[in-house]
């Protein structure tokens, strides 16, 4: 992913995951990689669910 001088890394280019798609037994830990299916997109964000 390339970041330009106009991007704000703290808020831009995020993948937002629905909490409803995360099972309590599979709650990801901070820094853990998980598989996500992208279900929609907007200008700066992707929306997905955990698979």
C-alpha positions as CSV (number, residue, x, y, z in Angstrom):
1,X,0.0,0.0,0.0
2,X,1.4,3.4,-0.9
3,X,0.7,6.4,1.3
4,X,0.8,9.9,-0.2
5,X,1.5,13.2,1.6
6,X,-2.3,13.7,1.6
7,X,-3.1,10.5,3.5
8,X,-3.6,10.3,7.2
9,X,-2.4,6.8,8.2
10,X,-4.3,7.0,11.5
11,X,-7.7,7.1,9.8
12,X,-7.3,6.5,6.0
13,X,-7.0,3.2,4.2
14,X,-8.7,1.1,6.9
15,X,-10.4,-2.2,6.7
16,X,-13.4,-2.1,9.0
17,X,-14.7,-5.5,10.2
18,X,-18.2,-6.0,11.4
19,X,-18.3,-7.1,15.1
20,X,-21.3,-9.3,14.2
21,X,-19.1,-11.5,12.0
22,X,-16.6,-12.3,14.8
23,X,-17.3,-15.3,16.9
24,X,-16.4,-14.9,20.5
25,X,-14.2,-18.0,20.4
26,X,-12.3,-16.5,17.5
27,X,-11.8,-12.9,18.7
28,X,-8.5,-11.8,17.0
29,X,-5.7,-10.4,19.2
30,X,-4.0,-7.1,18.6
31,X,-1.5,-7.6,15.8
32,X,-2.9,-10.9,14.6
33,X,-3.6,-11.4,10.9
34,X,-7.1,-12.7,10.0
35,X,-8.9,-13.5,6.7
36,X,-11.6,-11.0,5.8
37,X,-14.1,-11.0,2.9
38,X,-14.6,-7.4,1.6
39,X,-18.3,-6.8,1.3
40,X,-18.3,-3.1,0.3
41,X,-16.0,0.0,-0.1
42,X,-16.1,3.7,0.1
43,X,-13.6,6.3,-1.0
44,X,-11.0,5.6,1.8
45,X,-12.2,2.5,3.6
46,X,-13.1,-1.1,2.9
47,X,-15.8,-3.0,4.9
48,X,-15.5,-6.7,5.5
49,X,-16.5,-9.6,7.6
50,X,-14.3,-12.2,9.2
51,X,-14.2,-15.6,7.3
